[in-house]
Amino acid sequence: MSFQRYDYDVIANWIEPGERILDLGCGDGSLLRYLSEVRQVRGYGVEKDPERVLACARNDINVIQIDMEEGLAGFDDGFFDHVIMSLSLQAMHNTQGILKEMLRVGREAVVSFPNFAYWRHRQAILNGHMPVSKNLPHQWYNTPNVRFFTIADFDDLCAQEGIAIHERLAFDEDKVITDEPNFLASVALYRLGRRETPTG
Amino acid sequence: MKAQHSVGIVVPQTAHFSDPLPLKSGGVLPRYDLVYETYGTLNAARSNAVLVCHALSGSHHVAGVHADSGAEGWWDNLVGPGKPLDTRRFFVIGVNNLGGCYGSTGPNCINPATGKPWGADFPFVTVEDWVDAQARLADRLGIERFAAVVGGSLGGMQALSWTLQYPDRVAHALVIASAPKLTAQNIAFNEVARQAILKDPEFHGGHYYEHGVVPTRGLALARMIGHITYLSDDAMGQKFGRALRHDKPVFSYDVEFEIESYLRYQGDKFAGFFDANTYLLTTKALDYYDPAFDYNGDLVAALGRAKADYLVVSFSTDWRFAPSRSREIVYALMHSDRRVSYTEIDCPAGHDSFLLDDPQYHGILRAYIDNIRL
């Protein structure tokens, strides 16, 4: 397992030692493994794919094989300190439903996604092709992604859904982007919370 | 892939216990025998023992073969050198539960108080009683703490119960194709099976041994009902469909459809060796099992004592103990802050899937067991 992904450090910085963590779409469990090593979290992963579930078992990660598109009905309100969805939101159909569920079972949600408005992606479209990049590695005909959205779109959705943005970090590879993130950042990470009254 | 082979010829052993065993029903077994088998070697630290708990019709004969009958253990595909539960690393124990009919003290044994077979007078035994008896066997074998307790179906309930009754004596529990308690439908199937036995004219109130008869018709019927619930609709459809013996209907109550032939064969075969009183007792043990009963139905509260780590496995086509029943256990364990992993194996064979060697299923078991630290 590699701990190379730069977003792991960002996520770790948002987490206190010993927290309860739920990682939705946990893959082979490497993020949870990292968080258990650097933050001693009590972590559980959710994964649908049998191969990845097997990888989690090999990596000694708690994994629960359910389809999160069907919601998190078995999970109690507010049980987790943080519910993470790392680079998977764009592959979910029920975007609003899952965000709502994340903030129901978790005190805060951590979400990262590839920014479709990244300048190289815009350039690809201008040149007449769907973008293919490090963070969008698939061709249009075999991508698992089903929702195509930008940092600006996600900000709008949060406002509409009454989701508080506690923190947002944008990156171009491992470089932090502060100016014009919707143009210059390839990936965004959000720390989200519940707003008392929806604004939308 | 590691080379897999059988543990080879195995010989059952018997442990005699003369300390009375208090039972959950209020009864007491004054003395009793437990027949068991072991595979592999207990290490010097005594830290590598794994207990395999059997289900309704299982026995202590988990792996290997018996020299006389050639009978292979019921979970031989799981237990052996190079197999997911690797006997080169673990010391594995299979034990026939109390009330059984494979050598441990049960209704077909002599009641010391009367000098006759216990029959219907054998006390009700529960999952908790079985676990208590297994713990005494562990004491006898010098095992303070199991690396794992493993079981499918009713065996899974024993594995779960171990972690609640003896939280300091189990490191890992593998709870497979199981449920935290039976549903009304589960109990209903058990009740039909019991009525088939109880209403057999040769049951004689459970004292058929003295009459030299066996309620085989009732027991066969009970097994037929059970078999329907162990298979999925799809598996039964694929295996038998509407296949006819005579290619066309002959308008008879004799065997016409192949599924009828199969069920009758399975029923008769079972009635030829299994004990009807054991069947009655075991289905009642299933019905009564409910660790949350003393906690107002709150399973999370019931699991509060547990200290083990868990693997919970279900099968997509199991409708006897459906995946949703396993998820009840998983969520309760998670909300009790236990380490737990859960997988739902896509396997067409229904409840009986837990006895098969589906690659994904055995892959998960192997991966989980390999990570058990001794």
HADDOCK unambig.tbl for C-alpha pairs under 7 A between the chains (distance, minus, plus):
assign (segid A and resid 54 and name CA) (segid B and resid 364 and name CA) 5.66 0.50 0.50
assign (segid A and resid 57 and name CA) (segid B and resid 364 and name CA) 6.46 0.50 0.50
assign (segid A and resid 57 and name CA) (segid B and resid 367 and name CA) 5.62 0.50 0.50
assign (segid A and resid 57 and name CA) (segid B and resid 368 and name CA) 5.59 0.50 0.50
assign (segid A and resid 58 and name CA) (segid B and resid 367 and name CA) 4.91 0.50 0.50
assign (segid A and resid 58 and name CA) (segid B and resid 368 and name CA) 6.62 0.50 0.50
assign (segid A and resid 60 and name CA) (segid B and resid 371 and name CA) 6.47 0.50 0.50
assign (segid A and resid 62 and name CA) (segid B and resid 339 and name CA) 6.37 0.50 0.50
assign (segid A and resid 62 and name CA) (segid B and resid 340 and name CA) 5.57 0.50 0.50
assign (segid A and resid 62 and name CA) (segid B and resid 341 and name CA) 4.75 0.50 0.50
assign (segid A and resid 63 and name CA) (segid B and resid 341 and name CA) 4.72 0.50 0.50
assign (segid A and resid 63 and name CA) (segid B and resid 342 and name CA) 6.20 0.50 0.50
assign (segid A and resid 64 and name CA) (segid B and resid 341 and name CA) 5.43 0.50 0.50
assign (segid A and resid 64 and name CA) (segid B and resid 342 and name CA) 4.62 0.50 0.50
assign (segid A and resid 64 and name CA) (segid B and resid 343 and name CA) 6.33 0.50 0.50
assign (segid A and resid 65 and name CA) (segid B and resid 342 and name CA) 5.79 0.50 0.50
assign (segid A and resid 65 and name CA) (segid B and resid 343 and name CA) 4.97 0.50 0.50
assign (segid A and resid 65 and name CA) (segid B and resid 344 and name CA) 6.42 0.50 0.50
assign (segid A and resid 74 and name CA) (segid B and resid 331 and name CA) 6.15 0.50 0.50
assign (segid A and resid 75 and name CA) (segid B and resid 331 and name CA) 6.75 0.50 0.50
